[in-house]
Amino acid sequence: MRRHLVLLATATRYDLVAHARNRFALLLVVLFVPTWISLVYLTIPDRAVSFHLAATGETVSPPGSRLTQITGAVNAVTLVTGFMMFAATFAAGRFDRRLAMAGFSRTHLVLARTASLALISAVLAAYATAVTCTAWMPEQPLLLAAALFCAAMTYGVLGVVFGSLLHREVEGMFAMVMTSVVDVALQNPVLSSGADSRLLRLLPTYGTVQAATTAGFSTSPATSRFGLQLLWFAATALLALLAFHHRTRDALPGRRRCDRPAAPRPFLARPASRGSGGTVPRRGRRGASDPHTDDSTENHPIG
């Protein structure tokens, strides 16, 4: 038990160090999150927007700037978390295999990555909630932070999937940005007239947006929407586990093949150059035979 705890702590420390070395991601956390949340609040008009809130069954009419700030917070948190996990997974492919060969099981590596993801998600959710509260006070700030945390966890696991399956960084970045933008923008009644469509329930952050909107403008609970978000997290986590299993399948000590010495290749006789008066041995295909290697060839040289 003690050995497992030591391996888990070591793997978690390695993962957090890798995130700390990503200076661009840290810059996004410090500057992008508050800038984006503040910009959408300042640029969108305060005109009230009436829509049906499916989480509570109520019809609410919040200011458009506040509603867009909530969806902007979801967008910022999912983008940053997904990018950080994608970058860490994409760059740590060889290191993960080396850890597996050194005795770290897949369980240690998966739990370590999950622990670092949970820590990053908690920090980003609290940070985004604090920035939102500087502009106006939501009805349930703790529920808003919990909703943002769930969205960050889901997109963090999605970043692990992209980092394990895609082969170029630009592919992963494009996939992450487009997924988050399309996912969140379609659910904003200010930007989309079809925000009440039932098809939106299939989007990855539908549960988060519903819970966050309820936290901002209603005092009713929205626990059922967290269950929907948990299903999305479980589905993406399963994909991440399969991708990680495929990535480290040949690195475990029990699966490594022993190096076998190559079978010697037989020497075959080839005719010598004209005028040499003999034959010269040559290397042929493994297991192949040459009809010119018998005694008759040796006794009758060419030339």
Disulfide bonds with the S-S distance in Angstrom:
none
